[in-house]
């Protein structure tokens, strides 16, 4: 090309320069058409589902300033997690978290803990019957400023060797109970009678009889009782409840809940510390209401494996599933229960089964609740609520699929607005976050919405929210979400499953007499 | 460089279709409020997987990566379709595609969680698309057909 031609842009240049502009136009038009179609589909779906705009029913009020004085009974693994959720962590753990946060940018434990709301609590009493746990509990409880070992500590609480002494203390308003299952009822009753508010780990009771006594003690003494089903705080469960109540599932006829784990820790074969001896464990107090057995480190540290102290899969893990379903569907106590299973994998001397199936019937609501558990297979099975029009999978997130045979969605499926292969509605809080959680047991709990949830897009420990609700209710004289009535339903339903397993028969709930028959 | 009309037509067709693909990929990500590169990065395998997973682990960096992906794809797409700043657009495109390819190389023995729509051994469509735009770099067309003709003809 000559110099002259280069200097002037002629008509030919403009035409060739803009020759692909129609392609851009075609793109814009196709994009517009595609957006229009997906907007139309979305609007048509929203007319049917309409869950996104709705507010969730949990409180986001900050906690008020009245200081509540806490006593904790049982500072083993779970007890110390509850202390953390209440705002008290062992200084060495803080240093550990800081170290790991430096090593690995996805490790947010320190950052998240420091962001956890201050609940205005002070721990004034600690009771544990194993020396090492008590010491760890004391150190954590004194760490009211959330410091590492070199930092400033608060007052060290009084250590009690016996829970009864702790309950007598005047400087304790409320207690957290995180003992083995066989002590839950007994200590709750004693605490209520002493006028202390109670946060008790699940299951609420170990025997059927004490369940009535717990309810009476809590109600007669007018205390605020919260049962430790932290799933009550899980965001996706609130959404699931909305979806169910809006009738999006149609008539629900079957609910399937499951437990799948496959690790020694998941099957309750916990580590036995080398320094543990009869000298630093109060064995007699451990036995308590259980039948006498000679000192056994295995029984002490792996108590979940024996009926003598445990409630087995039914009380330990099914109760989480049941309470989530009770929260979403308001199930109440099952009308009948049958169960079967056995010790099929962990033949380590345990008495509780490691594989268990339980079927609970709700004929007056035309539905069944099925529980199926294995401690020796990781096959992932969700919590599924099945209705004629749609089914819903609930965990940390939520997915709702229309059923191809649905009556309600028949027209929309035909018109191509609803595709049964794609979720009709899905809810994934904190989608953009990276998850650094690793241990299999933690993954199990996280996947079931039991470890953390989201508030305003931020990840929060569900146990923290559950304790917050409890102490806020103490301050404002309200009832928390998992109160003793919910606890009664949880305990009785779980006991029915266990009773059916032991007696190898179908058991029934007599609603008039409020008895298992 | 001198082309026949026939050669120009097919080279421009290749440029425009690849541009269309880039532009659409970018806009889809832009309009999906939940899109993030995190899942893709974490799914990485192969000799560079630690590098990609490290990107996912850093939230500040991740925000940048998301931004660059979205606007990079859109800008490259528009550049290829309209033939504007085509050399820069194609070079950036080669870089992005190389990054995609190396994060999920279809090498023997590597398995991915993310679904693919075909069967690949070493060569996949990302690699082919990358080589195709390298061809476009070697046989440039935007100064014949495209806005670069107007921009670069003015001295």
Contacts between the chains, C-beta under 8 A, distances in Angstrom:
chain1	res1	chain2	res2	distance
A	6	B	153	5.4
A	6	B	155	6.2
A	7	B	154	7.7
A	7	B	155	6.5
A	9	B	150	6.0
A	9	B	153	6.1
A	9	B	154	7.0
A	13	B	149	5.7
A	13	B	150	6.2
A	13	B	153	6.2
A	14	B	150	6.9
A	16	B	144	6.4
A	16	B	145	5.4
A	16	B	146	8.0
A	16	B	149	5.6
A	17	B	83	7.7
A	17	B	145	7.8
A	17	B	146	6.5
A	17	B	147	5.4
A	17	B	148	7.8
A	17	B	149	4.3
A	17	B	150	4.1
A	18	B	147	7.3
A	19	B	12	7.7
A	19	B	145	4.8
A	19	B	146	7.5
A	20	B	12	6.8
A	20	B	16	5.6
A	20	B	81	5.7
A	20	B	82	6.0
A	20	B	83	5.9
A	20	B	145	6.4
A	20	B	146	6.2
A	21	B	82	7.0
A	23	B	16	5.0
A	23	B	20	7.2
A	23	B	81	5.4
A	24	B	78	7.6
A	24	B	81	5.3
A	24	B	82	6.1
A	27	B	20	5.9
A	27	B	23	6.4
A	27	B	24	7.6
A	27	B	81	6.8
A	31	B	24	7.5
A	31	B	27	6.6
A	35	B	31	7.7
A	104	B	57	7.1
A	105	B	57	4.8
A	105	B	58	5.1
A	105	B	59	7.7
A	106	B	57	4.4
A	428	B	34	7.4
A	431	B	34	5.0
A	431	B	36	7.2
A	432	B	34	7.3
A	432	B	36	4.5
A	432	B	38	6.3
A	434	B	38	6.0
A	434	B	42	7.4
A	434	B	56	5.8
A	434	B	57	6.1
A	434	B	59	7.3
A	434	B	62	7.7
A	436	B	57	8.0
